[in-house]
């Protein structure tokens, strides 16, 4: 039976039943039995469910935030932001469910079909498998559940076994808002691999939507080869700070982007390219800000950064730091374990490009700094990665920013800000090893539905002839 523990003090937050492969099959079959019913729902009914979920989350936002903090270790201030985003996300989905457009097309552009019309209908794909990680236990699941409800798809969820309580509460909230319980089962296996394989292979599952590491993402893609797949995978986000940047703003935002939630964010700032003309001035602002971050109990308002999800995660980051240092990297600040699964905000310079902290997704409170002389050199630095999720460039010149957008293969470029910025109304997703497909409600709808053309012929005579 999976036991959920607070990463800060190890206290038991809750226990959940261990889901087996047999449980997964039963849940998928039950969800599939709801497909016909849900497809027949009128738009207003799906709208009302989604609006009800949004209202309930907003009304109970503080208890939602406390739950997220307890099971993930996310500082309470950050947890509140996640809850606020989720409430708005369900509101956006409610609007999308109500306002979804379908087309009626006259076919008289072709003489062979001049007497015909086509109705282009949007129909739900069927059962969706939603597999999500620990770091945003509410919002990342909401990004999969909300468009599914908007289109009339049942969802079978497999949240992280570290943070399942938020997913189970979301299930109850949807049921209270009118969504059938069988259309949103939540599976929490102690051994995830067999259950995930079942979700990917079961013939009733039509779409697998996964957020997590690229290694597991490729496994899921192979298992679900005959299905629709949306993959939101890892990142190794880079930032460029150009000579015309507002250095006070850039330093503050890079600290927030690199060390928020102990760097356990796929679009966390991991690499910073500094133009040599401003490198010293930037570091004079950036390093003290990073060192001033308050580490502590995530339930306290005064805490800036809390623990990592567990001790193994902190140990891995430290091992990678030691590897980089042995290869010639310099530790400017940090580079040490903290009590209670914590790791100190860490900044490295002169890092060899073969080091894991450069090549891989660190998913921890660490950033690599490099000073460069030219814009082309900064672009090469940023694009020297197998990932392509988001990037940021601090400049006041729009044309310069567009130059970066033209030359970087990333799903999103954030101008005059950090790649950690995300708007839930804008298509979000990566290129290369950062995945495929896009999320955000309206962008995701195409994955959750299919188009059907219904064509009929107009009679030559009027009905009263």
C-alpha positions as CSV (number, residue, x, y, z in Angstrom):
1,X,0.0,0.0,0.0
2,X,1.7,3.3,-1.1
3,X,2.4,5.5,1.9
4,X,2.6,9.3,1.2
5,X,5.2,11.1,3.3
6,X,5.9,14.8,3.8
7,X,9.4,15.4,2.2
8,X,10.2,17.9,4.9
9,X,9.7,15.9,8.1
10,X,8.8,12.4,6.9
11,X,5.4,12.5,8.5
12,X,2.7,10.3,7.0
13,X,0.3,12.4,5.0
14,X,-1.9,9.5,3.9
15,X,-2.1,6.0,2.5
16,X,-3.8,4.8,-0.6
17,X,-4.8,1.3,-1.9
18,X,-2.2,-0.4,-4.1
19,X,-3.6,-0.6,-7.7
20,X,-2.8,-3.8,-9.6
21,X,-2.9,-4.6,-13.3
22,X,-6.3,-6.2,-12.7
23,X,-7.5,-3.0,-11.1
24,X,-6.2,-1.1,-14.2
25,X,-8.1,-3.4,-16.6
26,X,-11.3,-3.0,-14.6
27,X,-10.9,0.8,-14.5
28,X,-10.3,1.1,-18.2
29,X,-13.2,-1.2,-19.0
30,X,-15.5,0.8,-16.8
31,X,-14.3,4.1,-18.3
32,X,-14.9,2.7,-21.8
33,X,-18.5,1.8,-20.9
34,X,-19.1,5.6,-20.4
35,X,-17.9,6.7,-23.9
36,X,-21.3,6.6,-25.6
37,X,-23.1,8.4,-22.7
38,X,-20.5,11.1,-22.5
39,X,-20.5,11.7,-26.2
40,X,-24.2,12.4,-26.1
41,X,-23.9,15.1,-23.4
42,X,-24.7,18.5,-24.7
43,X,-22.1,21.2,-24.5
44,X,-23.8,23.1,-21.6
45,X,-23.5,19.9,-19.5
46,X,-19.8,19.6,-20.0
47,X,-19.4,23.3,-19.4
48,X,-21.3,23.1,-16.2
49,X,-19.1,20.3,-14.8
50,X,-15.9,22.2,-15.6
51,X,-17.2,25.5,-14.2
52,X,-18.3,23.6,-11.1
53,X,-14.8,22.2,-10.6
54,X,-13.2,25.6,-11.1
55,X,-15.5,27.2,-8.6
56,X,-14.9,24.4,-6.0
57,X,-11.1,24.6,-6.3
58,X,-11.3,28.4,-6.0
59,X,-13.5,28.2,-2.9
60,X,-11.3,25.7,-1.2
61,X,-8.0,27.0,-2.5
62,X,-6.2,27.2,0.9
63,X,-6.8,23.5,1.8
64,X,-5.8,22.5,-1.7
65,X,-2.5,24.5,-1.3
66,X,-1.9,22.9,2.1
67,X,-2.3,19.4,0.6
68,X,0.1,20.1,-2.2
69,X,2.7,21.4,0.2
70,X,2.3,18.5,2.5
71,X,2.8,15.7,-0.1
72,X,5.2,17.4,-2.4
73,X,7.2,19.8,-0.2
74,X,6.4,22.7,-2.4
75,X,6.5,26.0,-0.5
76,X,3.1,27.2,0.4
77,X,3.3,30.4,-1.6
78,X,4.1,28.4,-4.8
79,X,1.4,25.9,-4.0
80,X,-1.2,28.7,-3.9
81,X,-0.1,29.8,-7.4
82,X,-0.5,26.2,-8.7
83,X,-4.0,26.1,-7.2
84,X,-5.0,29.4,-8.7
85,X,-3.7,28.3,-12.1
86,X,-5.7,25.1,-11.9
87,X,-8.9,26.9,-11.1
88,X,-8.5,29.1,-14.1
89,X,-7.5,26.2,-16.3
90,X,-10.9,24.5,-15.6
91,X,-12.6,27.8,-16.3
92,X,-10.8,28.1,-19.7
93,X,-11.9,24.5,-20.4
94,X,-15.5,25.3,-19.6
95,X,-15.4,28.1,-22.1
96,X,-13.8,25.8,-24.7
97,X,-16.5,23.1,-24.1
98,X,-19.3,25.7,-24.6
99,X,-17.8,27.5,-27.6
100,X,-16.3,24.7,-29.6
101,X,-16.9,25.4,-33.3
102,X,-18.0,23.0,-36.0
103,X,-18.2,23.8,-39.7
104,X,-20.9,23.6,-42.3
105,X,-19.3,23.8,-45.7
106,X,-21.0,24.2,-49.1
107,X,-19.2,22.0,-51.7
108,X,-20.1,23.9,-54.8
109,X,-16.5,24.8,-55.5
110,X,-16.4,21.4,-57.3
111,X,-18.9,20.8,-60.1
112,X,-19.2,17.2,-59.1
113,X,-20.6,18.1,-55.6
114,X,-22.4,21.4,-56.3
115,X,-25.6,20.0,-54.8
116,X,-23.9,18.9,-51.5
117,X,-23.0,20.2,-48.1
118,X,-20.5,18.9,-45.5
119,X,-20.9,19.1,-41.7
120,X,-17.5,18.7,-40.0
121,X,-18.1,17.3,-36.6
122,X,-15.7,17.0,-33.7
123,X,-16.0,13.7,-31.8
124,X,-14.2,12.5,-28.7
125,X,-11.4,10.0,-29.2
126,X,-12.5,7.8,-26.3
127,X,-10.6,6.7,-23.2
128,X,-7.6,8.9,-22.3
129,X,-4.7,7.6,-20.1
130,X,-3.2,10.5,-18.1
131,X,0.2,9.9,-16.5
132,X,1.6,12.7,-14.4
133,X,4.7,13.4,-12.2
134,X,5.0,14.8,-8.6
135,X,6.1,18.4,-9.2
136,X,2.7,19.9,-10.1
137,X,0.3,17.3,-8.8
138,X,-2.8,19.4,-9.5
139,X,-2.0,21.6,-12.5
140,X,-0.3,18.9,-14.7
141,X,-3.2,16.6,-14.2
142,X,-5.7,19.4,-14.8
143,X,-4.0,20.0,-18.2
144,X,-5.0,16.4,-19.2
145,X,-8.4,16.1,-17.4
146,X,-9.9,19.5,-18.4
147,X,-9.6,19.0,-22.2
148,X,-10.8,15.4,-21.8
149,X,-14.0,16.6,-20.0
150,X,-14.4,19.4,-22.5
151,X,-14.5,16.9,-25.4
152,X,-16.4,14.1,-23.6
153,X,-13.6,11.7,-23.0
154,X,-13.3,9.4,-20.0
155,X,-9.9,9.7,-18.2
156,X,-7.9,7.0,-16.4
157,X,-5.3,8.7,-14.3
158,X,-2.0,7.4,-13.0
159,X,-0.5,10.2,-10.8
160,X,2.9,9.9,-9.1
161,X,2.9,7.6,-6.2
162,X,4.6,10.4,-4.2
163,X,1.7,12.8,-4.7
164,X,-1.5,10.9,-5.3
165,X,-3.7,12.6,-2.7
166,X,-4.2,15.7,-4.8
167,X,-5.3,13.5,-7.8
168,X,-7.8,11.6,-5.6
169,X,-9.2,14.9,-4.3
170,X,-9.6,16.1,-7.9
171,X,-11.5,13.0,-8.7
172,X,-13.9,13.6,-5.9
173,X,-14.3,17.2,-6.9
174,X,-15.2,16.2,-10.5
175,X,-17.8,13.7,-9.2
176,X,-19.3,16.4,-7.0
177,X,-19.6,18.6,-10.0
178,X,-21.5,15.9,-11.9
179,X,-18.9,13.9,-13.8
180,X,-19.4,10.1,-13.6
181,X,-17.0,8.4,-11.2
182,X,-16.4,5.5,-13.6
183,X,-15.2,8.1,-16.2
184,X,-12.3,9.3,-13.9
185,X,-10.7,6.4,-12.0
186,X,-7.3,7.2,-10.3
187,X,-4.8,4.3,-10.1
188,X,-1.9,4.5,-7.6
189,X,0.3,1.4,-7.9
190,X,3.3,0.8,-5.7
191,X,5.0,-0.6,-8.7
192,X,4.0,1.7,-11.6
193,X,5.6,-0.1,-14.6
194,X,3.1,-2.9,-15.1
195,X,0.1,-0.6,-14.6
196,X,1.6,2.0,-17.0
197,X,2.2,-0.8,-19.6
198,X,-1.4,-1.8,-19.2
199,X,-2.6,1.7,-19.8
200,X,-0.5,2.0,-22.9
201,X,-1.5,-1.4,-24.4
202,X,-5.2,-1.8,-23.5
203,X,-7.2,-1.6,-26.8
204,X,-9.9,0.7,-25.2
205,X,-7.3,3.4,-24.5
206,X,-7.1,5.7,-27.5
207,X,-4.8,8.5,-26.2
208,X,-1.9,8.4,-23.8
209,X,-0.9,11.8,-22.4
210,X,2.3,11.7,-20.4
211,X,4.3,14.3,-18.5
212,X,7.7,13.3,-17.1
213,X,11.2,12.3,-18.0
214,X,12.3,11.7,-21.6
215,X,13.6,8.3,-20.7
216,X,10.2,7.1,-19.5
217,X,8.5,9.0,-22.3
218,X,10.2,7.1,-25.0
219,X,9.2,3.8,-23.3
220,X,5.6,4.9,-23.2
221,X,5.8,6.0,-26.8
222,X,7.0,2.5,-27.8
223,X,4.3,0.8,-25.7
224,X,1.6,2.9,-27.1
225,X,2.9,2.9,-30.7
226,X,-0.6,2.3,-32.3
227,X,-2.3,5.1,-30.3
228,X,-2.3,8.9,-30.1
229,X,0.4,10.0,-27.8
230,X,1.1,13.5,-26.2
231,X,4.5,13.7,-24.5
232,X,5.6,16.6,-22.3
233,X,9.1,15.6,-21.4
234,X,12.2,17.0,-19.8
235,X,14.1,20.2,-20.5
236,X,17.5,21.8,-20.1
237,X,16.4,25.4,-20.3
238,X,18.8,28.2,-21.2
239,X,18.7,31.9,-20.7
240,X,20.7,34.6,-22.6
241,X,21.4,38.0,-20.9
242,X,22.4,40.5,-23.5
243,X,24.2,43.9,-23.0
244,X,21.0,45.9,-23.2
245,X,19.1,43.9,-20.5
246,X,17.7,45.3,-17.3
247,X,20.2,43.5,-15.1
248,X,18.2,44.0,-11.9
249,X,15.2,42.3,-13.4
250,X,17.2,39.6,-15.1
251,X,19.0,38.7,-11.9
252,X,15.9,38.5,-9.9
253,X,13.9,36.5,-12.4
254,X,16.8,34.0,-13.0
255,X,17.0,33.4,-9.3
256,X,13.3,32.7,-9.2
257,X,13.5,30.5,-12.3
258,X,16.5,28.5,-11.2
259,X,15.7,27.8,-7.6
260,X,11.9,27.9,-7.3
261,X,10.6,24.6,-5.9
262,X,14.3,23.6,-5.6
263,X,14.6,23.5,-9.4
264,X,12.1,20.6,-9.7
265,X,10.4,22.1,-12.8
266,X,11.0,21.0,-16.4
267,X,11.4,24.6,-17.5
268,X,13.6,25.6,-14.6
269,X,16.6,27.9,-15.6
270,X,19.5,25.5,-15.8
271,X,22.0,27.3,-18.0
272,X,22.7,31.1,-18.3
273,X,24.7,32.6,-21.1
274,X,26.1,36.0,-20.1
275,X,27.5,38.6,-22.6
276,X,31.0,39.4,-21.4
277,X,30.3,43.1,-21.2
278,X,27.7,42.6,-18.4
279,X,28.8,39.3,-16.9
280,X,30.4,40.8,-13.8
281,X,27.6,43.2,-13.1
282,X,25.0,40.5,-13.5
283,X,26.8,38.1,-11.1
284,X,27.2,40.8,-8.5
285,X,23.4,41.0,-8.4
286,X,22.5,37.3,-9.0
287,X,24.8,35.5,-6.5
288,X,23.7,37.5,-3.4
289,X,20.1,37.1,-4.3
290,X,20.5,33.3,-4.7
291,X,22.4,33.1,-1.3
292,X,19.7,35.0,0.4
293,X,17.0,32.5,-0.3
294,X,15.5,31.1,2.9
295,X,15.5,27.3,3.1
296,X,13.0,25.8,5.5
297,X,9.6,24.3,6.3
298,X,7.6,24.6,3.2
299,X,4.4,25.3,5.1
300,X,5.8,28.6,6.4
301,X,5.2,31.9,4.6
302,X,8.8,32.9,5.1
303,X,10.2,29.9,3.2
304,X,11.6,30.5,-0.3
305,X,12.8,26.9,-1.0
306,X,11.9,23.7,0.7
307,X,13.1,20.1,0.4
308,X,13.5,18.1,-2.8
309,X,11.0,15.3,-3.2
310,X,13.3,12.8,-1.4
311,X,16.8,12.1,-0.3
312,X,17.7,10.2,-3.5
313,X,16.9,13.2,-5.6
314,X,19.2,15.4,-3.4
315,X,22.0,12.8,-3.5
316,X,21.8,12.6,-7.3
317,X,22.2,16.4,-7.6
318,X,25.2,16.3,-5.3
319,X,26.8,13.4,-7.2
320,X,26.4,15.4,-10.5
321,X,28.0,18.5,-8.8
322,X,31.0,16.5,-7.6
323,X,31.4,15.0,-11.1
324,X,31.4,18.5,-12.7
325,X,33.9,19.8,-10.1
326,X,36.2,16.9,-10.7
327,X,36.1,17.8,-14.4
328,X,37.1,21.5,-13.7
329,X,33.9,23.3,-12.8
330,X,34.0,26.0,-10.1
331,X,31.4,26.3,-7.4
332,X,30.4,29.9,-7.1
333,X,27.9,29.2,-4.4
334,X,26.2,26.2,-2.9
335,X,27.3,22.7,-3.8
336,X,26.2,21.0,-0.6
337,X,23.4,19.0,0.9
338,X,21.0,20.6,3.4
339,X,19.1,18.8,6.1
340,X,15.7,17.3,5.5
341,X,16.2,16.4,1.8
342,X,17.4,19.8,0.9
343,X,20.1,21.0,-1.4
344,X,21.6,24.5,-1.4
345,X,21.1,26.7,-4.4
346,X,24.2,26.1,-6.5
347,X,25.9,28.0,-9.3
348,X,28.7,26.6,-11.3
349,X,31.2,28.2,-13.7
350,X,33.7,26.7,-16.2
351,X,31.6,23.6,-16.4
352,X,32.8,21.0,-18.9
353,X,30.2,20.3,-21.5
354,X,30.4,16.5,-21.0
355,X,29.2,16.9,-17.4
356,X,25.7,15.7,-16.5
357,X,24.8,19.1,-15.1
358,X,25.4,20.5,-18.6
359,X,24.1,17.7,-20.8
360,X,21.1,16.3,-18.8
361,X,18.1,17.7,-17.0
362,X,19.3,18.4,-13.5
363,X,15.8,18.8,-12.0
364,X,17.3,20.4,-8.9
365,X,18.5,23.8,-7.6
366,X,21.5,24.2,-9.9
367,X,22.4,26.6,-12.6
368,X,25.5,26.7,-14.9
369,X,26.9,30.1,-15.9
370,X,29.0,30.8,-19.0
371,X,30.5,34.1,-20.2
372,X,30.6,34.6,-24.0
373,X,31.8,37.3,-26.3
374,X,29.3,37.2,-29.2
375,X,25.6,36.7,-30.0
376,X,26.4,33.8,-32.2
377,X,28.4,32.2,-29.4
378,X,25.4,32.7,-27.0
379,X,23.1,31.1,-29.5
380,X,25.4,28.1,-29.9
381,X,25.5,27.8,-26.1
382,X,21.8,27.8,-25.8
383,X,21.1,25.3,-28.6
384,X,23.8,22.8,-27.6
385,X,21.3,20.4,-26.1
386,X,19.2,17.5,-27.1
387,X,16.2,19.2,-25.4
388,X,14.0,21.9,-26.8
389,X,11.3,22.9,-24.4
390,X,11.6,26.6,-23.6
391,X,14.3,29.3,-23.5
392,X,14.5,32.9,-22.4
393,X,16.4,36.0,-23.6
394,X,16.8,39.2,-21.7
395,X,16.9,42.1,-24.2
396,X,15.0,45.3,-24.9
397,X,15.2,45.0,-28.7
398,X,12.4,43.0,-30.3
399,X,14.3,42.4,-33.5
400,X,17.2,40.8,-31.5
401,X,14.7,38.6,-29.7
402,X,13.2,37.5,-33.0
403,X,16.7,36.6,-34.2
404,X,16.9,34.2,-31.2
405,X,13.5,32.8,-32.0
406,X,14.5,32.1,-35.6
407,X,17.6,30.2,-34.6
408,X,16.5,28.2,-31.5
409,X,14.6,25.0,-31.8
410,X,12.5,25.3,-28.7
411,X,8.7,25.1,-28.2
412,X,8.6,28.5,-26.6
413,X,10.9,31.5,-26.3
414,X,10.2,34.0,-23.5
415,X,11.3,37.5,-24.4
416,X,12.7,39.6,-21.5
417,X,11.9,36.9,-19.0
418,X,12.8,33.4,-17.9
419,X,11.8,30.1,-19.7
420,X,10.0,29.1,-16.4
421,X,7.1,31.5,-17.4
422,X,4.1,29.6,-18.7
423,X,0.7,30.8,-19.7
424,X,-2.0,28.2,-19.6
425,X,-3.8,29.8,-22.6
426,X,-0.8,29.4,-24.9
427,X,0.2,26.1,-26.7
428,X,3.0,24.5,-24.6
429,X,5.3,21.7,-25.5
430,X,8.8,20.8,-26.7
431,X,10.9,19.8,-29.7
432,X,13.6,17.2,-30.0
433,X,13.8,15.1,-26.7
434,X,11.4,17.4,-24.9
435,X,8.4,15.6,-26.4
436,X,5.7,16.0,-29.0
437,X,2.3,17.5,-29.0
438,X,1.0,20.6,-27.3
439,X,-1.0,21.3,-24.1
440,X,-3.1,24.3,-22.9
441,X,-6.8,23.7,-23.3
442,X,-7.6,24.9,-26.8
443,X,-4.3,23.6,-28.2
444,X,-4.8,20.2,-26.6
445,X,-8.4,19.8,-28.0
446,X,-7.2,18.4,-31.3
447,X,-5.5,15.5,-29.6
448,X,-8.7,14.6,-27.7
449,X,-11.0,14.6,-30.6
450,X,-11.3,13.5,-34.2
451,X,-13.1,15.1,-37.2
452,X,-15.9,13.4,-39.0
453,X,-17.3,14.7,-42.3
454,X,-21.0,14.2,-42.8
455,X,-22.0,15.0,-46.4
456,X,-25.5,15.1,-47.8
457,X,-27.0,16.0,-51.1
458,X,-29.6,18.7,-51.6
459,X,-32.7,17.6,-53.4
460,X,-33.5,19.3,-56.7
461,X,-37.1,19.7,-55.8
462,X,-38.7,21.7,-53.0
463,X,-40.6,19.7,-50.3
464,X,-44.0,20.9,-51.5
465,X,-43.5,20.0,-55.1
